[in-house]
Structure formats: C-alpha cells, structure tokens
Amino acid sequence: MALTFYMDHHVPRAITAGLRARGVGVLTAYEDGAHELEDVTLLDRAGELKRVLFTRDEDFLIEATRRQELGIPFYGIVYAHQLRVSK
C-alpha cells in the first residue's frame, strides 16, 4: 500500500506539485475545503481519509506528541521545517 498525503495550508504548492509529478497521491486541505479547520480537527480529517498529514507547522508536532503520550491514535505526520530543507 502506497502512502498518500494530506497537505495542510502551510505547504507551498511547489511541494504538492512536485509530489504529484512523481506519482504520489496528494490531497490538499484547500481542495478538501478544510483549510480553515483547527489543527486538531485537520489531523483528524487526514486520518478519516487514511492519509498522512504533510505539514510545515510546528504546532502539529506538539499535537502529535500529546496524542502519543495519551495513546490517541492518528494516521501520521510528515514534518518539514520551513527554513531547514535541503535542495
């Protein structure tokens, strides 16, 4: 089973386009009409769709840690720092 991603609104379109050009399944929060949801709800939405959330927002790391500590399941997060990304 291939991973599919749910892109939050902090991810530049160029990253989404690059993944799509490589055949990766990507759905953006904008496309899903969910770009104004709170972080917690957005992470839940990604799970409902069985997609890993791709984000550049550090707040999701805090939420992921909280869920891990409390044993609350979630589908997964890929985090890329906004300034520390190699080319």
N, C-alpha and C positions, 0 to 999 in steps of 0.2 A: 504494500500500500504506500503510495507516494504522499508526502506531506503537502498539505495545502495551507495557504496563509490567509490571514485576515489582517489587512493593513490598517493601522489606525491613522488618524488625520495628521499625525506628526511626520509621517514618512513621505519624502519627496516623490513626486510622480516618476522621476527618472529611475528610481529603485524599482518601483512597481513595473514600469515598462521593461526594464532590464530582466526582471524575473520572468515576465510573460514571454519575452523574446526567447528565453531559454526553456520554454515549455512548462514552467512552474504554475500551478493553479493558484491564482490570486484573486481575492475579492476585497475591495476597499470599503471602509466604513461609509464613505460618501455614496458609493454605488448601492450599498445596502440601506441607505437612509438613516444610518446610525451614528453619523459623525458628531452629533451633539450630545450623545449619551455620556454619562459619568463613567469614569474609568472602570469601576467595579462592574457596572452593567455591560460595558463594552467587552470586558473579559468574559463575562457570562455569555454574551451573544456569540462570541467566537467559539466557545465551547458547544453551544447549541448547534452551530453549523459544522462542528467537528473540524475546526481549523485552528492552527497555531497562530496566536496573535503576534504580529511583527510590529515593533514599536521603537521609537527613539525617545520615549518619555520615561524618565527615571521613576516616576510615581508608580508605574506598573511593577517595578522591582520590589517596591515596598509592599504592594498588594500581594504579589506572588509569595514573598517571604511570610506574610501574615497567614495566607492560606496554607502554606506548607506547615507552619507551626501549629495551626489549628486542625490540620488534617482535612481541609476543604479541597476537594478535587477541582482541577481546572485542566484545560486541554494542553496548555503550554504557552511559553512566551519566547520569542527571539528578540533580543535587545541589541541595538546598535547605537553606540554613543554618537551624539550629533557632531562632535569635533574630532573624535579619535577613530576615524575609519580610513583604512588604507585604500589606495587606488589601484 
